[in-house]
Amino acid sequence: MRPSLLYCLLLYLCSSLLAGLVVSPCPNGCCCPHSGALVLCESLGLHTLPRSVPLSTAVLSVARNRLCNVDNVFQPYSGLQELSLSHNQLVRFPRGLPSSLETLQLQENQITYITAGSLRQLGNLTRLDLEDNRIRAIQPGALLGLTKLRRLTLKGNRLSHLPPNLPSSLTHLDVSANCISTLDSSSLGALVNLQVLKINSNCLRSIPEQAFDGLSRLQSVELANNLWVCECDIMYLYKWLLMDRLRMASDLVCTTPLHLAHKLLLTLSVMAICPKLFKPVERMSSVNTSTETGKVVESHIEQTTSMLVRSDVACNTSSFRCQKSLPESTIPRSFFGSDQPTLERLSYENCLSLNLTSFIPPSTQVPNSPATDEEPGCVENSTGRQPGSSATTRSMTTTRDIEFTPRTMLQSSDPVLIAVLAILCVLTGLLMLTVLLVLKNILLRNLRVAPFPQVQEDISTHS
């Protein structure tokens, strides 16, 4: 083997070793603390999942990209627990997701429906966020298999009724900002563990009888900004709120009838809401009974209204508007141990700013591509990034929309150690080359001094 060939092979091995020590397995432009357990690849204009995402990833975010079809892409990630696909261009619920998922974020996509088989394999899911999509229908039984689901967010969709067969494990349900006009008592009755219910900003006109009777653990309910008709059909909700639940929904405003429009429901009397509850004066017994009942109800209304004013409204002076103090939610936010990274605790920007390691100098960083106004069409699934793809982000009001230049992190935390390893590698190569040259010179000298054995035998024969 030629010395030059050996020298090239040696240099290749040294460079590979040095690259393994220096370069992180983190995909280009992503942020990967905790040795790849958490991978954040946000706002990079990705059309497909990067090839170099480690299969051992536990928490992955590819939010605010241009993904439109990720079917079966995440199936090899058998240990994936949290996945964020928010702010992309998905038109249907992803297929082939790993069964290990516990948190799935799909808000701000273009999903229009949920089929019965979409979530069949996601039995370990504890949180599902489908906020701000275009969902019109959820097939019966689609959510029934999610026996561990605790938080379900369907805010900002186009639902006309509550999803059927909701899992009884739910503690937090948000269906606000939809088109829901009626509530199904059977759908709510199964939610025995529900603590927070948000159904504000819909088209509700009243609440059916016994709709909330089975929600014994309910701590907060939001019902504002609906089309409340303050007539006899609303009496169930009226009485339910007066039973020590004033803090739950104290800002319900009537839309009809006309003479009660823009008035707070809980400031009205029973006579004003439903006059037919009081019989006409035909018999003295009926009159006495109704009068006594009316006095009791009216006195209770006055007491509860004064409680509402004292507890829920804090007025400073006549020149300032009243500000309502709303109770804080008691639902715990964490679903993992404090020692594990989660998407709730660490954002992409915070990950880049924390940077427990050194960074490549700014001149070698990969800048974000400028945002373009035109959106490219969807492409087929693959595991590499499309060349020439530019980054685009939607306008958002959250702090996570601030653009940061992604920086590739180095695996080692000591640059001096990296320099020493590089120098040692080069010196080892030079030493090996010197040894090969010396051995070559020695071999050539021995060939000149001592002839081959066959030649010596011929000379002895002739003599």
Sequence and secondary structure as in RCSB ss.txt:
>XXXX:A:sequence
MRPSLLYCLLLYLCSSLLAGLVVSPCPNGCCCPHSGALVLCESLGLHTLPRSVPLSTAVLSVARNRLCNVDNVFQ
PYSGLQELSLSHNQLVRFPRGLPSSLETLQLQENQITYITAGSLRQLGNLTRLDLEDNRIRAIQPGALLGLTKLR
RLTLKGNRLSHLPPNLPSSLTHLDVSANCISTLDSSSLGALVNLQVLKINSNCLRSIPEQAFDGLSRLQSVELAN
NLWVCECDIMYLYKWLLMDRLRMASDLVCTTPLHLAHKLLLTLSVMAICPKLFKPVERMSSVNTSTETGKVVESH
IEQTTSMLVRSDVACNTSSFRCQKSLPESTIPRSFFGSDQPTLERLSYENCLSLNLTSFIPPSTQVPNSPATDEE
PGCVENSTGRQPGSSATTRSMTTTRDIEFTPRTMLQSSDPVLIAVLAILCVLTGLLMLTVLLVLKNILLRNLRVA
PFPQVQEDISTHS
>XXXX:A:secstr
  HHHHHHHHHHHHHHHHHHHHB SS TT B  GGGTEEE  SS  SS  TTS TT SEEE  SS     TTTST
T TT  EEE  SS   S  SS  TT  EEE  SS   EE TTTTTT TT  EEE  SS   EE TTTTTT TT  
EEE TTS  SS  SS  TT SEEE  SS      HHHHHT TT  EEE  SS      TTSSTT TT  EEE  S
S EE SGGGHHHHHHHHTT TTT    BEEESGGGTT BGGGS HHHH GGGS  SS HHHHHHHHHHHHHHHHH
HHHHHHHHHHHHEE   TTS  EE           S TTS  TTT  HHHHHHH SS B  GGGS       SS 
       SS  TT        SSGGGS      BBS S HHHHHHHHHHHHHHHHHHHHHHHHHHHHHHHHHHHS
  HHHHHHHHHH 
